[in-house]
């Protein structure tokens, strides 16, 4: 029987707090370091390896983490989730984003519908639509092919799909699967919509409106921007727009759209990249086959997340180490540092996925917790970040755990040799050097040049960013976040923290304000 208990009530957590600390500076030096790098590896799907040699763990810590995983029933809770239990207790909903890419357990029936069949049906409908657009069977009013797709959405309807598109854009061009350029409109700032619309030929563009409820204020505002642009160009908006929404939303059966593809309440926005939210734009941009490969990679990583042995479950181990760092070692944040320009927006997506999921101060039952939960997540691609915020990471007063991501090969297979090494070799050399520099530091009599070291990191190493590897990488982090939520006993699948600001903003726009809110509104000329 599954029980949901606060982290600090678990005996294994109390035992973990008593385990001796690992001196990572010593552990990663000399022969010790070489041995750790060779041994502290776990294989992932799609050729990835999760290496945690530079984390502050040893056999004793790992044994304690395994006990914590068992007592917290992480495997059983994941099994309950993928078999259709109500895990999102705040909204009384199932959590089914893994089901969009494969069935891990029992058939899940909700609202009288087999949900796996429902998700596959939407994927097939999207594939059929995308193929007709690419073949010229669906065209604009002049009978000309569409060349650009523009996604209109906010939050998870933007961050994930945008990050995935940018990650695969160059790969698709190199592999001759690039079909249509994609653009994204998200911010209610009018300059966002105006600048995107100015950069595209609206006559040859398809616009995807993404709103589960069909009532999202920012998204509907930007839809109006787009409709005005189409009208001003003498075009019928209904011939240029499709919707991704729920079957019960006002958009579902509207004549304002060429087609509507469906999502449901069981997939949160930040977990929706493998649903129709990501499927429509990625299938139009790269073709349905590429989106299918992306789903396959995610499904393969999901299967690893079922393993009860933490040494065969990279997501669970990553999650456990993160909780150890947050709740025992007291580190407040985590940096995600992909050494790949293709993943330039991946940290921003993970920032939402992690902080919106586990940025909670009450448990699943609405009771305050007496321990810290989700860390602050930030990051930039390397080597850019080295010339930005790494100074604080190396010599600042806070220790920030680091999650590196590196690839052996680039996407475009174009490179130059300068000073006896290629750019790709320089990129990989930098990430390897940073791991050792953060862990081991460098003593110097000049304290301004002294590096204390002792900064923990891990790295996920892959061959290349491609659709399948990207799917596996996404699933790794999604499942890591899930396991951490289980450990902290929070509901990782609601986001009440975004609601209050929306309510107050509506009051401001209706001029129903007083006190500080009225004064601030007046200062902003609202």
NUSE-24666 format. One record per residue (C-alpha): x, y, z. Coordinates in Angstrom, 2 decimals, decimal comma, always signed. Layout:
BEGIN
FITI|X|Y|Z
FITI|X|Y|Z
...
This chain:
BEGIN
FITI|X|Y|Z
FITI|+0,00|+0,00|+0,00
FITI|+1,32|+3,42|-0,95
FITI|+1,69|+6,01|+1,80
FITI|+2,49|+9,69|+1,30
FITI|+4,79|+11,02|+4,00
FITI|+6,83|+14,17|+4,43
FITI|+10,54|+13,77|+3,73
FITI|+11,62|+14,66|+7,26
FITI|+9,48|+11,89|+8,79
FITI|+11,28|+9,12|+6,90
FITI|+13,79|+7,11|+8,95
FITI|+16,01|+6,69|+5,90
FITI|+16,22|+10,47|+5,51
FITI|+17,32|+10,81|+9,12
FITI|+19,95|+8,14|+8,49
FITI|+21,09|+9,94|+5,34
FITI|+21,73|+13,10|+7,35
FITI|+24,18|+11,17|+9,54
FITI|+26,28|+9,71|+6,72
FITI|+29,76|+11,19|+6,44
FITI|+30,28|+13,95|+3,89
FITI|+32,37|+13,31|+0,79
FITI|+35,32|+15,61|+0,09
FITI|+34,82|+15,90|-3,65
FITI|+38,10|+17,79|-4,04
FITI|+40,00|+14,80|-2,70
FITI|+37,76|+12,26|-4,41
FITI|+38,28|+13,79|-7,86
FITI|+42,05|+14,26|-7,58
FITI|+44,69|+12,01|-9,13
FITI|+44,06|+8,28|-9,47
FITI|+40,97|+8,54|-7,25
FITI|+39,36|+10,87|-9,76
FITI|+40,22|+8,69|-12,74
FITI|+38,71|+5,67|-11,01
FITI|+35,52|+7,54|-10,10
FITI|+35,00|+8,84|-13,63
FITI|+35,25|+5,28|-14,96
FITI|+32,98|+3,76|-12,31
FITI|+30,34|+6,38|-11,54
FITI|+28,37|+5,93|-14,76
FITI|+24,83|+4,80|-15,51
FITI|+23,72|+4,10|-19,10
FITI|+20,68|+5,96|-20,36
FITI|+18,58|+5,49|-23,48
FITI|+19,72|+6,58|-26,95
FITI|+23,41|+6,21|-26,14
FITI|+23,52|+8,68|-23,26
FITI|+25,57|+8,16|-20,11
FITI|+24,83|+9,80|-16,77
FITI|+28,16|+10,39|-15,00
FITI|+28,04|+11,50|-11,37
FITI|+31,72|+11,12|-10,46
FITI|+31,96|+14,76|-9,38
FITI|+28,97|+14,56|-7,05
FITI|+29,46|+14,38|-3,27
FITI|+28,48|+10,74|-3,03
FITI|+30,25|+7,49|-2,25
FITI|+29,18|+3,93|-1,50
FITI|+27,80|+4,92|+1,91
FITI|+25,77|+7,83|+0,53
FITI|+24,48|+5,71|-2,36
FITI|+23,40|+2,98|+0,04
FITI|+21,52|+5,55|+2,12
FITI|+19,90|+7,01|-1,00
FITI|+18,76|+3,55|-2,07
FITI|+17,10|+3,08|+1,32
FITI|+15,42|+6,47|+0,95
FITI|+14,10|+5,54|-2,50
FITI|+12,67|+2,32|-1,12
FITI|+11,05|+3,87|+1,96
FITI|+9,62|+6,74|-0,10
FITI|+8,16|+4,12|-2,48
FITI|+9,40|+5,95|-5,56
FITI|+8,98|+2,96|-7,87
FITI|+5,49|+2,21|-6,56
FITI|+4,40|+5,83|-6,90
FITI|+5,60|+6,03|-10,49
FITI|+3,78|+2,77|-11,21
FITI|+0,60|+4,22|-9,71
FITI|+1,02|+7,32|-11,87
FITI|+1,42|+5,52|-15,19
FITI|-1,39|+3,12|-14,33
FITI|-3,82|+6,02|-13,98
FITI|-4,01|+6,86|-10,27
FITI|-5,06|+10,39|-9,28
FITI|-1,62|+11,85|-8,56
FITI|-2,53|+15,51|-9,09
FITI|-4,55|+15,70|-5,88
FITI|-4,94|+19,48|-5,96
FITI|-7,01|+19,30|-9,14
FITI|-8,16|+15,67|-8,72
FITI|-6,53|+14,64|-12,01
FITI|-4,51|+11,83|-13,48
FITI|-1,00|+12,61|-14,75
FITI|-0,51|+11,11|-18,20
FITI|+2,23|+12,86|-20,16
FITI|+4,29|+9,65|-20,32
FITI|+1,30|+7,98|-22,00
FITI|+1,69|+10,27|-25,02
FITI|+4,86|+8,41|-25,96
FITI|+4,10|+4,85|-24,85
FITI|+2,16|+2,62|-22,50
FITI|+4,23|+1,64|-19,47
FITI|+1,59|-0,43|-17,69
FITI|-2,15|-1,01|-17,67
FITI|-4,61|+0,51|-20,11
FITI|-5,68|+3,86|-18,69
FITI|-9,35|+4,70|-19,16
FITI|-10,60|+8,12|-18,07
FITI|-13,92|+9,77|-18,86
FITI|-14,83|+6,56|-20,69
FITI|-11,89|+6,95|-23,09
FITI|-8,78|+4,80|-23,53
FITI|-6,26|+7,62|-23,17
FITI|-3,39|+5,94|-25,00
FITI|-5,65|+5,44|-28,02
FITI|-6,79|+9,06|-27,71
FITI|-3,21|+10,40|-27,76
FITI|-2,24|+8,17|-30,69
FITI|-5,34|+9,28|-32,58
FITI|-4,33|+12,92|-32,17
FITI|-0,80|+12,12|-33,34
FITI|-2,22|+10,40|-36,42
FITI|-4,55|+13,32|-37,17
FITI|-1,67|+15,78|-36,83
FITI|+0,53|+13,61|-39,06
FITI|-2,16|+13,47|-41,75
FITI|-2,64|+17,24|-41,61
FITI|+1,11|+17,95|-41,71
FITI|+1,63|+15,62|-44,66
FITI|-1,16|+17,37|-46,58
FITI|+0,43|+20,75|-45,89
FITI|+3,84|+19,51|-47,03
FITI|+2,45|+17,88|-50,18
FITI|+0,46|+20,97|-51,15
FITI|-2,92|+19,32|-50,67
FITI|-3,66|+22,00|-48,07
FITI|-2,63|+25,44|-49,34
FITI|-3,44|+29,10|-48,91
FITI|-6,25|+30,77|-50,86
FITI|-3,96|+31,33|-53,84
FITI|-3,15|+27,62|-54,02
FITI|+0,41|+28,23|-52,80
FITI|+2,23|+26,15|-50,21
FITI|+2,61|+27,29|-46,63
FITI|+6,25|+27,87|-45,73
FITI|+6,10|+29,05|-42,11
FITI|+4,33|+27,90|-38,96
FITI|+3,81|+30,26|-36,02
FITI|+2,83|+28,92|-32,60
FITI|+0,79|+31,21|-30,35
FITI|+0,91|+30,13|-26,71
FITI|+2,43|+30,94|-23,34
FITI|+4,19|+29,02|-20,58
FITI|+4,34|+25,33|-21,41
FITI|+2,67|+25,99|-24,76
FITI|+5,75|+27,98|-25,73
FITI|+8,85|+27,12|-23,69
FITI|+8,96|+23,38|-24,36
FITI|+7,98|+23,38|-28,05
FITI|+10,28|+26,34|-28,74
FITI|+13,22|+24,62|-27,01
FITI|+12,56|+21,38|-28,92
FITI|+12,25|+23,18|-32,27
FITI|+15,51|+25,07|-31,77
FITI|+17,24|+21,87|-30,66
FITI|+16,34|+20,07|-33,90
FITI|+16,37|+22,90|-36,45
FITI|+19,97|+22,41|-37,62
FITI|+19,73|+18,62|-37,41
FITI|+16,68|+18,71|-39,68
FITI|+18,41|+20,96|-42,20
FITI|+21,43|+18,65|-42,28
FITI|+19,26|+15,53|-42,64
FITI|+16,87|+16,98|-45,24
FITI|+13,79|+16,83|-43,01
FITI|+13,37|+20,58|-42,58
FITI|+9,90|+21,37|-43,94
FITI|+8,81|+24,74|-42,55
FITI|+10,38|+27,46|-40,46
FITI|+8,74|+27,86|-37,05
FITI|+8,25|+31,06|-35,08
FITI|+6,71|+31,59|-31,66
FITI|+4,55|+34,33|-30,16
FITI|+4,18|+34,13|-26,39
FITI|+4,53|+37,38|-24,46
FITI|+1,53|+39,67|-24,16
FITI|+4,01|+42,49|-24,78
FITI|+2,75|+43,81|-28,15
FITI|+6,30|+44,08|-29,43
FITI|+6,60|+40,28|-29,37
FITI|+3,69|+39,65|-31,71
FITI|+4,47|+42,67|-33,87
FITI|+8,10|+41,70|-34,41
FITI|+7,27|+38,07|-35,25
FITI|+4,53|+39,09|-37,67
FITI|+6,88|+41,57|-39,32
FITI|+9,39|+38,75|-39,88
FITI|+7,05|+36,37|-41,71
FITI|+5,01|+36,34|-44,90
FITI|+1,54|+35,95|-43,38
FITI|+0,10|+34,82|-46,72
FITI|+2,27|+31,70|-46,55
FITI|+2,00|+31,10|-42,79
FITI|-0,05|+28,71|-40,66
FITI|-0,75|+29,88|-37,11
FITI|-1,26|+27,41|-34,25
FITI|-3,34|+28,73|-31,37
FITI|-2,58|+26,69|-28,24
FITI|-4,93|+27,05|-25,29
FITI|-6,31|+24,12|-23,32
FITI|-9,22|+26,14|-21,94
FITI|-9,66|+28,37|-24,97
FITI|-9,78|+31,34|-22,59
FITI|-6,10|+32,12|-21,87
FITI|-5,97|+35,93|-21,89
FITI|-2,44|+36,40|-23,22
FITI|-2,92|+33,82|-25,97
FITI|-6,28|+35,17|-27,12
FITI|-4,84|+38,69|-27,12
FITI|-2,03|+37,56|-29,41
FITI|-4,52|+35,69|-31,58
FITI|-6,28|+39,02|-32,15
FITI|-2,94|+40,50|-33,21
FITI|-2,55|+37,73|-35,77
FITI|-6,12|+38,01|-37,04
FITI|-5,67|+41,75|-37,54
FITI|-2,49|+41,14|-39,51
FITI|-4,22|+38,58|-41,71
FITI|-7,22|+40,85|-42,24
FITI|-4,98|+43,78|-43,15
FITI|-3,31|+41,53|-45,73
FITI|-6,72|+40,75|-47,23
FITI|-6,65|+37,17|-45,98
FITI|-9,28|+34,95|-44,36
FITI|-7,90|+34,08|-40,90
FITI|-9,88|+30,84|-40,76
FITI|-7,84|+29,53|-43,70
FITI|-4,56|+30,17|-41,88
FITI|-5,20|+29,05|-38,30
FITI|-5,43|+25,76|-36,46
FITI|-6,11|+25,17|-32,77
FITI|-4,64|+22,86|-30,15
FITI|-7,15|+22,79|-27,32
FITI|-9,39|+20,56|-25,23
FITI|-12,47|+18,94|-26,71
FITI|-14,68|+20,99|-24,37
FITI|-13,17|+24,41|-25,10
FITI|-14,95|+27,04|-27,22
FITI|-12,20|+26,61|-29,84
FITI|-12,89|+22,91|-30,43
FITI|-15,76|+23,24|-32,90
FITI|-15,23|+26,83|-34,02
FITI|-15,34|+27,65|-37,72
FITI|-12,43|+30,03|-37,16
FITI|-9,88|+27,25|-37,65
FITI|-8,77|+24,93|-40,45
FITI|-8,53|+22,11|-37,92
FITI|-8,49|+21,46|-34,18
FITI|-6,27|+18,93|-32,43
FITI|-6,92|+17,92|-28,87
FITI|-5,17|+17,78|-25,53
FITI|-6,74|+17,05|-22,15
FITI|-6,57|+18,01|-18,49
FITI|-4,25|+15,12|-17,66
FITI|-1,18|+16,72|-19,25
FITI|+0,18|+19,88|-17,67
FITI|+1,51|+22,60|-19,92
FITI|+5,12|+22,17|-18,83
FITI|+4,88|+18,45|-19,66
FITI|+3,11|+18,91|-23,00
FITI|+5,98|+18,83|-25,52
FITI|+5,17|+15,19|-26,38
FITI|+1,44|+15,92|-26,71
FITI|-0,40|+17,75|-29,49
FITI|+1,07|+20,98|-28,08
FITI|+4,52|+20,01|-29,32
FITI|+3,32|+17,55|-31,93
FITI|+1,60|+20,04|-34,22
FITI|+4,46|+22,52|-34,54
FITI|+7,23|+19,90|-34,67
FITI|+5,37|+17,76|-37,23
FITI|+4,76|+20,77|-39,45
FITI|+8,35|+21,99|-39,07
FITI|+10,19|+18,68|-39,49
FITI|+7,65|+16,04|-40,52
FITI|+5,66|+13,51|-38,48
FITI|+8,43|+10,92|-38,72
FITI|+10,80|+13,18|-36,81
FITI|+8,21|+13,79|-34,10
FITI|+7,71|+10,01|-33,86
FITI|+11,45|+9,52|-33,31
FITI|+11,33|+12,16|-30,58
FITI|+8,52|+10,24|-28,87
FITI|+10,42|+6,95|-29,19
FITI|+13,44|+8,43|-27,43
FITI|+11,28|+9,69|-24,58
FITI|+9,53|+6,32|-24,29
FITI|+12,86|+4,50|-24,06
FITI|+13,98|+6,70|-21,17
FITI|+10,61|+6,32|-19,44
FITI|+11,16|+2,56|-19,36
FITI|+14,43|+3,02|-17,48
FITI|+12,59|+5,11|-14,91
FITI|+10,62|+1,99|-13,92
FITI|+13,71|+0,28|-12,49
FITI|+13,72|-0,08|-8,70
FITI|+17,54|-0,26|-8,52
FITI|+18,80|+3,32|-8,37
FITI|+21,98|+2,25|-10,17
FITI|+19,85|+1,24|-13,16
FITI|+17,56|+4,27|-13,01
FITI|+19,41|+7,48|-13,92
FITI|+16,38|+9,70|-13,31
FITI|+15,81|+8,36|-9,82
FITI|+19,47|+8,63|-8,88
FITI|+19,69|+12,17|-10,27
FITI|+16,60|+13,08|-8,24
FITI|+17,93|+11,52|-5,04
FITI|+21,29|+13,27|-5,34
FITI|+19,45|+16,55|-5,94
FITI|+17,38|+16,11|-2,78
FITI|+20,55|+15,21|-0,85
FITI|+22,18|+18,41|-2,08
FITI|+19,12|+20,52|-1,30
FITI|+18,02|+19,10|+2,04
FITI|+21,21|+17,76|+3,61
FITI|+24,00|+19,83|+2,09
FITI|+21,86|+22,98|+1,90
FITI|+22,52|+24,11|-1,67
FITI|+19,86|+26,59|-2,87
FITI|+20,01|+26,32|-6,65
FITI|+21,08|+24,20|-9,60
FITI|+22,63|+25,30|-12,89
FITI|+21,79|+23,43|-16,10
FITI|+24,66|+23,88|-18,54
FITI|+24,32|+22,25|-21,97
FITI|+27,47|+22,46|-24,06
FITI|+25,46|+22,60|-27,26
FITI|+24,04|+25,70|-28,92
FITI|+21,15|+23,55|-30,12
FITI|+19,98|+23,40|-26,49
FITI|+20,10|+27,17|-26,03
FITI|+16,53|+27,31|-24,69
FITI|+16,57|+23,96|-22,89
FITI|+17,53|+25,51|-19,51
FITI|+14,61|+27,95|-19,77
FITI|+12,23|+25,06|-20,38
FITI|+13,66|+23,10|-17,45
FITI|+13,41|+26,20|-15,30
FITI|+9,65|+26,21|-15,79
FITI|+9,30|+22,43|-15,58
FITI|+11,21|+22,22|-12,30
FITI|+10,27|+25,43|-10,50
FITI|+6,58|+25,35|-11,41
FITI|+6,41|+21,69|-10,38
FITI|+8,32|+21,65|-7,11
FITI|+8,27|+25,26|-6,00
FITI|+5,78|+24,38|-3,26
FITI|+5,65|+25,07|+0,50
FITI|+2,77|+22,74|+1,36
FITI|+2,52|+18,99|+0,94
FITI|-0,02|+17,00|-1,04
FITI|-2,55|+17,49|+1,74
FITI|-2,16|+21,27|+1,93
FITI|-0,06|+21,18|+5,09
FITI|+3,08|+23,37|+5,42
FITI|+6,36|+21,47|+5,17
FITI|+9,28|+22,14|+7,49
FITI|+12,00|+21,69|+4,89
FITI|+13,10|+23,32|+1,66
FITI|+11,77|+21,97|-1,62
FITI|+12,57|+22,81|-5,25
FITI|+15,80|+24,70|-6,01
FITI|+16,17|+27,74|-8,22
FITI|+17,03|+26,54|-11,74
FITI|+19,00|+28,61|-14,22
FITI|+21,45|+28,06|-17,04
FITI|+22,93|+28,96|-20,40
FITI|+24,72|+26,96|-23,07
FITI|+28,47|+26,53|-22,80
FITI|+30,88|+28,03|-23,49
FITI|+28,84|+31,24|-23,34
FITI|+28,03|+30,79|-19,66
FITI|+31,73|+30,57|-18,81
FITI|+32,05|+34,21|-19,80
FITI|+28,92|+35,21|-17,91
FITI|+28,05|+33,76|-14,48
FITI|+30,70|+31,05|-13,94
FITI|+32,71|+33,56|-11,89
FITI|+30,13|+33,26|-9,11
FITI|+29,97|+29,49|-9,53
FITI|+33,73|+29,15|-9,10
FITI|+34,48|+31,76|-6,42
FITI|+31,15|+32,92|-5,01
FITI|+29,99|+32,31|-1,45
FITI|+27,20|+29,90|-2,47
FITI|+27,91|+26,42|-3,75
FITI|+25,70|+25,73|-6,78
FITI|+25,43|+22,13|-8,04
FITI|+25,94|+21,88|-11,78
FITI|+24,24|+19,71|-14,37
FITI|+26,39|+19,60|-17,50
FITI|+25,19|+18,13|-20,80
FITI|+27,75|+17,36|-23,50
FITI|+27,84|+15,77|-26,96
FITI|+30,67|+14,13|-28,85
FITI|+29,49|+15,42|-32,23
FITI|+27,84|+18,55|-33,56
FITI|+24,78|+18,58|-35,80
FITI|+25,92|+20,25|-39,01
FITI|+29,23|+18,38|-39,42
FITI|+30,92|+21,65|-40,30
FITI|+34,05|+22,59|-38,37
FITI|+37,50|+24,13|-38,59
FITI|+40,89|+23,19|-37,17
FITI|+42,61|+26,00|-35,28
FITI|+45,74|+25,36|-33,21
FITI|+45,54|+21,61|-33,85
FITI|+41,96|+21,12|-32,62
FITI|+38,46|+21,50|-34,00
FITI|+35,80|+23,75|-32,52
FITI|+33,91|+20,66|-31,33
FITI|+37,04|+19,40|-29,57
FITI|+37,45|+22,79|-27,92
FITI|+33,83|+22,70|-26,79
FITI|+34,25|+19,23|-25,25
FITI|+37,61|+20,18|-23,74
FITI|+35,96|+23,09|-21,98
FITI|+33,22|+21,02|-20,37
FITI|+35,71|+18,39|-19,18
FITI|+37,96|+21,12|-17,79
FITI|+35,09|+22,81|-15,98
FITI|+34,06|+19,62|-14,17
FITI|+37,58|+19,16|-12,78
FITI|+38,07|+22,87|-12,08
FITI|+34,84|+23,08|-10,09
FITI|+35,62|+19,91|-8,15
FITI|+39,34|+20,30|-7,48
FITI|+39,95|+24,03|-7,63
FITI|+43,47|+25,48|-7,56
FITI|+45,40|+26,84|-4,61
FITI|+47,06|+30,23|-4,96
FITI|+48,76|+32,49|-2,43
FITI|+46,94|+35,36|-4,11
FITI|+43,50|+34,82|-2,56
FITI|+41,89|+36,65|-5,46
FITI|+43,13|+33,87|-7,73
FITI|+42,46|+31,02|-5,32
FITI|+39,85|+28,44|-6,28
FITI|+38,50|+26,48|-3,32
FITI|+36,97|+23,73|-5,44
FITI|+34,46|+21,41|-3,83
FITI|+31,77|+22,41|-6,33
FITI|+29,74|+19,30|-7,28
FITI|+28,58|+18,50|-10,80
FITI|+27,30|+15,72|-13,00
FITI|+27,28|+15,34|-16,75
FITI|+25,02|+13,64|-19,25
FITI|+27,10|+12,67|-22,28
FITI|+25,58|+11,81|-25,64
FITI|+26,66|+11,33|-29,23
FITI|+24,62|+14,08|-30,91
FITI|+21,43|+16,08|-30,49
FITI|+18,88|+14,31|-32,70
FITI|+15,14|+13,63|-32,32
FITI|+15,49|+10,41|-30,33
FITI|+18,26|+11,67|-28,06
FITI|+16,35|+14,88|-27,42
FITI|+13,29|+12,87|-26,40
FITI|+15,37|+10,79|-23,99
FITI|+16,94|+13,89|-22,50
FITI|+13,55|+15,53|-22,00
FITI|+12,12|+12,42|-20,34
FITI|+15,13|+12,20|-18,02
FITI|+14,49|+15,63|-16,58
FITI|+10,70|+15,28|-16,49
FITI|+11,02|+12,05|-14,52
FITI|+13,73|+13,45|-12,25
FITI|+11,36|+16,28|-11,33
FITI|+8,57|+13,78|-10,69
FITI|+10,71|+11,66|-8,36
FITI|+11,83|+14,73|-6,43
FITI|+8,21|+15,77|-5,98
FITI|+7,46|+12,33|-4,57
FITI|+10,37|+12,69|-2,13
FITI|+9,28|+16,14|-0,98
FITI|+5,67|+14,91|-0,80
FITI|+4,43|+17,85|-2,87
FITI|+2,02|+17,92|-5,79
FITI|+4,32|+18,48|-8,76
FITI|+1,44|+18,75|-11,21
FITI|-0,48|+21,88|-10,26
FITI|+0,63|+25,53|-10,29
FITI|-1,56|+27,63|-8,04
FITI|+1,28|+30,13|-7,72
FITI|+0,47|+31,59|-11,13
FITI|-3,17|+32,31|-10,31
FITI|-3,08|+35,25|-7,87
FITI|-1,24|+37,54|-10,26
FITI|-3,79|+36,77|-13,00
FITI|-6,68|+37,66|-10,70
FITI|-5,12|+40,96|-9,64
FITI|-4,22|+41,84|-13,24
FITI|-7,88|+41,45|-14,23
FITI|-8,84|+43,82|-11,41
FITI|-6,31|+46,36|-12,65
FITI|-7,69|+46,19|-16,19
FITI|-11,24|+46,59|-14,84
FITI|-10,09|+49,57|-12,71
FITI|-11,25|+47,81|-9,56
FITI|-8,21|+48,69|-7,46
FITI|-7,25|+50,60|-4,36
FITI|-4,21|+51,07|-2,14
FITI|-0,80|+50,14|-3,48
FITI|-2,26|+48,37|-6,51
FITI|-4,07|+51,53|-7,60
FITI|-0,97|+53,67|-7,17
FITI|+1,16|+51,23|-9,16
FITI|-1,51|+51,11|-11,87
FITI|-1,55|+54,90|-12,07
FITI|+2,24|+55,04|-12,32
FITI|+2,05|+52,68|-15,31
FITI|-0,73|+54,71|-16,98
FITI|-3,15|+51,79|-17,00
